[in-house]
């Protein structure tokens, strides 16, 4: 089960005018709990005027080997969001020595290092998990290669510019970097402009053998990720080789459903080995119904993006408002996002432990 622990801030590094990297020190007794795979994220928590705020941020540091030493530190990248309750706090208030409530790692936007050619299309802060993925892959698998296509507004707004340049210097034969700036002309390289479906459909085959890429990692704003997926599918790439993580989803984006809600419904949930059954109030998500009775239920974004609240649907039927976290094979296997799920039958049973 996911757990929060107070971790001391070991470093606060300003990486652009509107972003920072936070490094947390992990005490020896918690290092096994914070062992993570490349590409996973952390949920950070704070309480303001009695209201709990949670936000997820991807780990950008090297992932430990399965048989290696547990991580002594964890590093995440935080970009300022207009009016963001947590990102504003991170950029303007958090200092070295402060303790921050940090959830144990979660997420399935990951890559287990193995030989072959891999590629990513990222936009803005979408570089964060991919930085961990590519650095871990190249460090642990000498027969692996990686092509990174990244899109940013300007060079000054580019997160982890030095870290990516260092990878290029360290692995010149195995790491290919392509940078596109949407609002600034470059002296060399590709012309400025957005990376949309049409442009990627022509660009990707010119950069690398698309059909030989073992795994594609798409991360960033919804428009970029969906455009890249459509371009790849149009180029014949199977859905099983495409992995996505979306940042900055429009709150109004929902999945239309004609499934009527029952007049009365209950949810039975198994969580950390214990179960219970509770009523679901009108319009309430299954996660909120569980949280009223089990505050330890796992969640982070409540937006259908991070996947922290993933649960197995044991029985009953649900309708999900939206899903930007689960892969098609996960939903086919019976998993749902509790934060986006509403009962479509009078009785619903979830298993958060499976």
Residue, then its C-alpha position, 0 to 999 in steps of 0.5 A: x500500500x502507498x504510504x506518506x512519510x515526511x522526507x527532509x528537503x536536501x536541495x532546491x535547484x532552480x532549473x528555469x525561471x518557472x521550475x525547480x528540482x526538489x531533492x529529498x533525503x530518504x532515511x535508511x529505514x525507508x529506503x526500501x519503501x522508496x525503491x522505484x522504477x524509472x518513470x514513476x512519480x511521487x505524490x506530495x501533500x500539504x494542508x492549507x487552512x484545513x484543506x489537504x492538497x496533493x500533487x504528483x511529480x515525476x521522479x527524474x533521478x536514476x532508478x536503482x537496479x533491482x539488486x542494487x542499493x536502495x535510493x538515498x535521495x529522490x529528485x522531482x521536477x516542479x513547474x509553476x502552474x498559474x494559480x497552482x496551490x502546490x507549485x507556487x509553494x514549491x517555487x517560493x517557499x520550500x527550503x533546504x531542511x523543510x520536511x515534506x509529506x511524500x507518498x511512496x512511488x507509484x505509476x506504470x509509465x515505466x521501462x525495464x532496461x533491456x537491449x534495443x532501440x527506444x524513443x520518446x516524444x515529450x513536451x515541456x515538463x513531460x521530460x521529467x519521467x523520461x529523463x529518469x527512463x533514458x538515463x537509467x536505460x543507458x546506464x544499465x543496458x550497454x546494448x540499448x539506444x534512445x532517441x529523444x524528441x522534445x518540444x519546448x517554448x524557448x531554450x530558456x524555458x527548457x527543463x533539465x537542459x544541462x542534464x540532457x546535454x550531459x547524457x548526449x556527451x556521455x553516450x554520443x553513439x547511443x543517445x540521439x537528441x532532437x529539440x524543437x522550439x515552438x516560439x524561438x528560432x534555432x541557429x541549427x536544427x529543426x524549424x520552430x513550431x508545434x509538434x502536431x500529428x501532421x509534422x510528426x508523421x513526416x518527422x519521425x520516419x526521417x529521424x529513425x526506423x519507426x518499425x524497429x523501435x521497441x517502445x515509444x514513450x509519449x509525455x506532456x500536454x494532452x494535445x501533444x501526446x494524442x497527436x503523437x499517438x495518432x502519428x505513430x498509429x498512422x505509421x503502423x506502430x501497434x498500440x502495445x508499443x506506445x506508452x503515454x502519460x498526460x500532463x495538463x488535462x482540461x478539466x472539462x474533458x470527460x467521456x460521454x456515457x449513457x449509462x444511468x445511475x442507480x437510485x441507491x448504490x453501495x461500494x464494497x472495497x478491500x484495502x490493505x487487507x481489510x474490507x468494508x461496505x458503504x453507501x455511495x451518495x448521489x453524484x459521488x465518485x467511488x473513491x470519495x465514498x471510500x475516503x469518507x470511511x477509509x481516509x487511507x485510500x490511495x489517490x493523488x490527482x483525482x483527475x484521472x491522470x496519475x493512476x494512483x487510485x487504480x482498483x480492480x473491479x471485482x463485481x458490478x459495473x461502473x462508468x468512468x468520467x475519463x481515463x488518461x492513466x490506464x492502458x487499454x489492456x488494464x481496463x480490459x483486465x478489469x481495472x478502473x480509476x476509482x476517482x473517476x468511477x461512478x456506480x452503474x449497478x446497485x452494488x459495486x465491489x473494488x479491490x485496491x490490493x490487487 
